[in-house]
Amino acid sequence: MQSSRKSLFLALAMIIAGVIAFFLFLYVTGHDPDERPLTLMEWVIAGILIGPGFGYLMKWRRLRDS
């Protein structure tokens, strides 16, 4: 049970870190949401940063259910 809980916290931490990294990327590149919406490249970068956390969460759920 303890290992499962640690894996869940790791997955959630990866998701949160990905979101923070994406907003930091937007800040560093000077993106202003009032001027223009996100481009396809920015959405792809968001997926690359946030996606691994969701993948790990799916892996955790599969292991927990079996």
C-alpha positions, 0 to 999 in steps of 0.5 A: 500500500505504501508503495502504491501511495508513493507512486501516486504522489510521484505521478501527481508531482510529475503532472504539477511540475509539467504544468509549472514548467509549461507556464515558466516556458510561456513566461520566458518566451514572453507569451501574452494570452491577451495578444494571441492564443497558443499556437500548435507548437506551444500545445505540443510543448505543453503535451511533452511537459505534462504528458509523462505525468499522465502516462505514469498515472495510467501505469499506476492505475493499471498496477493498482487494479490488477 
